[in-house]
Amino acid sequence: MRINRNKNISSFSALLMLMLISLSSIAQQVSNPIIPGYFADPTVVKQNGTYFIYATIDPWGGDELAVFETKDFVNFTRHHLNWPTKKACTSPTSNSSMVWAPSVVRGKDKKFYMYVSVGSEVWAGVSDQPLGPWKNLKKDNTPLIAAKDYPAVHNIDADCFIDDNGDAFLY
């Protein structure tokens, strides 16, 4: 009985080490093939032949989002947005959470709408131009979907879709 237990512990330890070694090699291989650096959760919007790529700046979000402008997907210019930022998107329930997972669409009214995650909340912004200036969609500067509204749900990574009829869906 004791021999089987020791054998199981040894097998488990060996398996765990192999998993850790595999994860380490995977982490070293991760890179962005288009834009140098770590940029996750991208969303792309096109306006007048120019593409705007919005992205999370590191694995857990950051104080702001990254936005890149390109016409050819070879040459990129990074811009800084006035909104959303961690400072601008803070509520009593967002605590020390970062900003991540942007979704940007152009509405029927030709305005740009951005939905981002901050903690377990979804914030919404609006702008006339893809680079801003952006402002909170809600006049009282609160999240569109607050954590307190759905406490049993982790409200993250919202995405917006506008169908051919112009109807918008947030999911």
C-alpha positions, 0 to 999 in steps of 0.5 A, a space after each residue: 500500500 505504501 509503495 503505491 502511494 509513493 509511486 502515485 506521489 512520484 508520478 504526480 510530481 513528475 507530471 507537474 514538473 512536465 507541465 511547468 516546463 511546458 508552460 515556461 516554454 510556451 510563455 517564452 514563445 508568445 509574441 505579437 506577429 504584427 505589433 511588437 509587445 504584448 497587446 491582447 483583446 484587439 478590436 479594429 475599426 476602419 475610417 476613411 482607409 485608416 485602421 484603428 486597433 484598440 487593445 489591452 496593454 498587458 495580460 491583466 489590463 493597464 491604466 489605459 488602453 493602447 490604440 494604433 493607427 495604420 493604413 497598411 498593417 506594416 507601419 503603426 503609430 501609437 496614440 494615447 486616449 483621454 478615456 478610458 483610463 483607470 482613473 476615469 473609470 473608477 467606481 466603489 466596486 471597481 476597486 484597484 482593477 485595470 482597464 481591458 478588453 475594448 470593443 469599438 464600433 461605429 453607430 448609425 449616428 456615425 459616432 464611435 462607441 467603446 465598451 471596456 471592462 474595469 473589474 467586473 463592470 462594463 463601461 461605455 464611451 462615445 466619441 466623434 472620432 476614433 482617437 477621441 476625445 472620448 467621454 463616458 456615455 453616461 452623464 453621471 460617469 458611472 459604468 454602463 453595467 455595474 458590478 452591483 447590478 449583477 453581483 453573481 455574474 463576472 461582467 467582463 469582455 463585453 463586445 458590441 455587434 451592429 447588424 445590417 439593419 443598424 440594430 446594436 447588440 451588446 453581449 
